[in-house]
Amino acid sequence: MVLAALALMLVPALTNPKNMTTRWTPEAEAGLAWHEYPRPQRVRERWQSLNGMWHYAIGPASDAAMPPAQGQIRVPYPVESHLSGVARRMTPEDALWLRRTFTVPPEWSGRVRLNFGAVDWDATVWVNGTEIGRHRGGFDPFGFDLPTGLRAENEIIVKVLDPTDQGSQPVGKQALTPEGIWYTAVTGIWQTVWLEPLPEVAIDDLWTETHIGGTVTVFTTLDGPAEGAEVHAVATYRGERVAEVQGPAGQPLLMRIEKPRLWSPDSPALYDLQVTLARGNETLDTVGGYFGIREIALQQDPSGARILLNGEPIFMFGLLDQGWWPDGLLTPPTDDALRYDLEITKRAGFNTVRKHVKVEPARFYRHCDELGLLVWQDMPSSRQHSPKWIMQPTEPYANPDGERPEDSARQFEKEWHAIVKACRPFPSVVVWVPFNEAWGQFDTVRVAELTRRWDSTRLINPASGGNYVNAGDMLDMHAYPGPAIPPLKTDRAAILGEFGGLGLPLPGHTWRDRDNWGYQTFSDSLTLGKRYRELIDELHLLRREGLQGAIYTQTTDVEGEVNGLLTYDRARVKMPLDALAALHRQLMGPPPQLEEIVPLRSTWRVTETAPGEDWFLPGFDDHGWRELPGGFGTEGTPGAQISTPWSSGQIWLRRTFEVPEPRGELWMRIHHDEHATVVLNGEPIADLPGYTTQYRNLRLPGARLRPGTNTVAVTVRQTEGGQYIDLGLFRRTN
């Protein structure tokens, strides 16, 4: 079964083989997309978008000058995408050249900055034949001042090199040969390009740190000399001034807000912020921004650390958000499309988004701030220099890290630092995730400490599902389909960083007609929903054990993956949103109160010889059976806790127990390898084909207990590999 799933995962994906589009494709093709101001923090009134049609050429990477143009490309969409108008694959030996002309408004005197939201990966920029800068990093914003002596019409040329997964730089999910969990590679400008005039001394960065008592610290950095300059910051709420502060430029400034409105998923209150830079009576620069007042913290506890938002426990439950699109690949077709995925996430009752090995345009985080979605921000992974991946966290690993060349390590840290700086102004961002699984994992403790030094106000998940180290605030495991819980630690929150992955291919809405896959695949929404309900039921019980957060895979289908809540074209939602929201409200509510009826590893009457046909009935005479402790199985079976060896092809178990008063909802906790059948008081309550690798909890809605004596009977059939059986019964009383 595992080999069959891997075979499906290794089928190469084609570049948009069915020319799949979204409802926003026509708007993007008409040139009506991405005209919104791209930087929600540090907003300036005057700016000019350079998105639109550029000329392009593809030539050898060694070329020093742009070859003759080969056509037009729509910016900001990568050259491999449908929306670029080119849809051509690149190789590490290629260079992508981009060119356009522009004019600067005559009233823009002085400095002009050319800004790029993101370019993947190595970009060199010329204006009017003069090289103005080079940037390496596919996911962070950057910019250069234009040269003096601009003309009536000016020319920009950008040369882009991108080795993708043949290099050691961060690439996220990109692959030159896309297959399974790896997607079509992208190259070039994939976020907004714009111009803005700047004063000689300008506000170069703006962010805040807040405390729920109402204190807000305003931080600024300057581009230019700070001598004699002061910053004046004014906070307003719905147009009403609530606080202000003035002080030396470049220094932290503290303001206090009376009766603060706190930001949370249930009430995402945002304050507007205007910051003015002045020297004497001369205003040098003015920018706009905003902040939310919230605190995220880890509370240490001997019974398992807890996560607190604004001083209250919170269970962070979200979707793994890949952020890929059939028409734009790494670039959403429009800003409305970008927000749509988040609105669906919120309507379905999730409170968290894990932005998975990708960084989105800044407007994504503004939408999360407005909607009230917590964000875990991953660092895009590298594909090279990975250590051996040890999947189950028990104790810290002796050798968790891979060996990375010094120049590659420096590049990783440079890009990660830039991403942290770009995302820290947004209150929705509450967790930093430097590594995913063991992809490119290196110097984990040091990278976690670096991240803490850059930002001590957020939690650090050092390696989601990766090799376990004593660092950060979370111990994070992945389990498919799961769910599962890692060991509880006093100083680290127990996190299920990925689980689920339930697949449903919907004809007419798949990237390709066959060889699509999920970690478990279903044929209709009803059976998908039933299995999803089982996962959430189990997850609720794991909350009771101390689980602090869980991320379900995933928001949308992506290329050959069909395990999304939405189809890849965003045309269909696979499960009713209202039903999901109701289910998730129960999950977010009080943890269940449980009463044990039949403990795990109880004593059972056992036989390995085929009994009579009525062996499962309450009145059956089992006095000739042996009385032995559970669980039963062979050493080496994953997740098994063996008290009695069992290696034959089938085993039968019986046990009686007393229930004075049958009340509450009956549940079963079971680990079976392979096919298990469970009978209660002569009535079948569970038929479980296949096998598990850990204990799982099952709700038994049709099962009925009797006052007094009850009988549970179990048989397990084994064909190959490991074998094991153990179960317990309990009831939920709230």
C-alpha positions, 0 to 999 in steps of 0.5 A: 500500500505504501509503495503504491502511494509512493508510485503515484507521488513520483509521476512527473507533473506537466506544466498546466497540462489541461490549461487550468484557470481560475475565476480571476484569470480573465481579470488578470489577463485584462491587466486589471490585477495587482494595482493595489498599494503593495506595502500595507505597512509604511504606506506612502501616498505617492507611488507608481506601479510598474506591473503590466506588459514587459519585453522578455528574452531567454538566453544563456546565463553567461550573456552579459547583455540582453538578447533581442526581445522574444515577446512580451511577458505580463508582470508580476507573474513568473515566466513558467506560468499561464498568466505570464503569457509565456508559460516556458520552463527555465533551466539553471543554464538559462537567464531570463531578461526583462525590459520596460520603459517608464517615465517619472512624474515631473513633480517627483524631484530628488530621490526615486526608489525602485521596489520589487516585492520579490524576484526569484532568485538572483536579480541584477538591475540596470536603469538607462544602462547603469547597473543599480544593484543585485539581489539574491533571495526569492522571497524577500522585498528589496529596492534600489535608488534610481540613478540621477539624470533620469530622462523623459523616458527611461529603461529598466532591464532585469536579468534573473538567474535561478538554479532552483533545486539544483542550487542550495538556496531556499526554494520552498516547493519548487522543482525542475522535475515536479512530482508528488509534493514538489511543484512547478519551478518558477523564475523571475518577477513574481510580486509587484514592482513599483516606484516611489519618491523618497526624501534624502532622509526617509523612514526605512522601516517601521514596526511595533511591539505591543503589550496587552496592558496597552503599551505600544513601542514604535520602532523606526530605522532611517535611510539617511542621517538621523542627526537632529531628526524626530519622529512623531507617531499618532495612533487612531482607532476608527478615526479617533486619536487614542495616543501619540508620542514624539522622540528622537528618530531611530530610537524606540518610542513608547505610547500608552493606550487606555482601555486597549482593544485586543487583537485576536481571531475572535476580535481582530481590532486594528489601530491605524498609525501615522508616523512623521519624520521631521527636523525642526519645522521641516517635515521630511517623510510621512508614512502610514501603518497600523498595529494590533495589540496582542501577546503570544507566549509560552507558559511552562508547565510540568504537565505540558507547556501551554500556548497563551494568546493575550494571557488566555490558553488557545488551541491553534488549529489551521490549514497548511497553506501552500499558496500555489495557483494553476494560472499564476503558480507562485503568484495569485492571479489577483488580490481578491483571489489571495484573500479568497483562500483566507476567507474560506479558511475563516468561514470553515472555522479555522483560526490559523494558517501555516504559510508553508515554505513560502512567503506571500505578498505583504497584502496577504498578512494584512488580510490575515490581520483583518480577518483574524487568522494567526499565521505560522511563517515558514522559511522556504526550504532548501532541497540540498544538504539535508540530514537523515530525517528521523520522523518520530520525536522522542528524545533530542537527536545526537546528529540532527543537522546536515552539513551546509557550506559556509556560503550557503549557510550565510545566504540562508541566514540573510534571506531568513533575516530579511523575511523576519524583518518583512513580516514582523510588522503584522500582528497576525504572525505569531510563530516563526518556523525556520525548518520544515521536516529535515529539508536543509536542516542545519545548525538548528539550535543556532538558527533558533537562537538567531531567530529569537535575537531578531524577534523575541515577541513571537514563538519559535517552532525550530523544525516542524516535523523535523529532527528534534533539538532542545531549542525553541518553544515547540516540539512539532511532529507530523503524522499522516493521516494521524492525528498524533501527539508528541511527548509532553515537555515542560518547556515546549508546546506539543504541536501536530505540525501536519496531519490529514491529507485526505484526498478527493479528486473531483473530475473536471477540477484536477490538474491532470486526469489520473495519477492524482493522490492524497495520503488517503483518497476517497471517491465522494464527499460523504465518505471524505467528510465522515473520515474527516470527522473521525480525525477531528474527534481524535484531535479533540481527545488529544487536546485533552492530553495536552496538544496545543496546536494542529495543522491540517493538510491542506487549503487547496489541491496543488498540481497532482495533490488532491488533498485540499479543502478546495480544488486547485482551480478554487471552483469547488469546496469539498466539504460544507463550510457550515458543517466544518465550522460547527465541528471546529467550534466543538474542537475549540471548546472545552476538552472532553471529560472522559470516563474509562470503562475498559482500560488499555492493556487490560486482561482478556480471555484469549484463544488462537484456535478458531472458536464456535460461530457464537464466540462473540455472544454474551453467553458463550462459554470461554472458560477454556480460553487463556487469561492474558494481559494486552496488548498482543503482537510481535516486537517491532510493530510500530506503536505496539506496547506488547504484554503478550506475544502473538504471531499466529494468523488470527486471535480472538479476545473476550472480556466482560465489564460492569456498567452501573449506569449506561450514559454518555457517548461511547468511544474506543481507543484501538491499535490494530494490525491488521483487520479488526472486528469489534463486537459489543453485547453481540452487536458489531460496533467496528469493522476496521480493515487495514492497519494502524501504526499508533493508537487511534480514538473512534467515536461509536455512535451506534454502540449501546451499553447495558446496565450491569454486565457487558461483553466486548469481543474482538478478532484480528486477522493477520497476513503479513508484516507486523501484528498487534491488537489492543483496545480500551473503551471509555465514554465522554460525559460532556 
